[in-house]
Amino acid sequence: MMTSFFDQFASPYFLGIPLIAIAIALPWLLFPTPSSRWMNSRLTTLQAWFINRFTNQLLMPLTTGGHKWALMFASLMLFLITINMLGLLPYTFTPTTQLSLNMGLAMPLWLATVIIGMRNQPTVALGHLLPEGTPIPLIPVLIIIETISLFIRPLALGVRLTANLTAGHLLIQLIATAVFVLLPMMPTVALLTAAVLFLLTLLEVAVAMIQAYVFVLLLSLYLQENV
């Protein structure tokens, strides 16, 4: 029973081909493409409004140099939201429950922000490792602590996204299993459990969107420190 609960997080294969590549590429086909007409559809207008508001909110604290990342952040946000939302559908696979994928997204982007800081303003970037006014005996300890916290950032990004989505999927499956088991024996309790399952599903929809936003927001904060 416990093994079957975690089977949903295994990457599916078909004829020996991993289907995670299709699960990653499919969301891009669902987005409406803007046309050259003066009047667009409501869906295209809503998508453009959402991207515009999100980009303005995310890049407001950044300087002009950080605005070059607008396209990457907006694309990453839409990509994560779509994958997380599609993973809530029955009989689907959520690639963002794989720590390897999340680390593959977090590590290069975090490293790019660090390299930009070291290239553009190395003194300020290295100054983050030692707060101003630190007593001399604490300088070696604080440098070690700040260095460790710097290198933990990409790990925290990947683990946060993986843990939140994995926990939500496990809770949904556990409660859904309880509903099916209780339905023939205690229908009233099963209906109450189904109501809890519905509320939990709504919560997971919010978590899927919030975690995608938090992932991109933290990357923008890391970039803000280095531009």
PyMOL commands that set and color helices and strands:
alter all, ss='L'
color gray80, all
select helices_A, chain A and resi 2-9+20-25+27-30+42-59+64-86+95-97+99-120+122-127+136-182+187-224
alter helices_A, ss='H'
color red, helices_A
select strands_A, chain A and resi 13-14+17-18
alter strands_A, ss='S'
color yellow, strands_A
deselect
rebuild
show_as cartoon
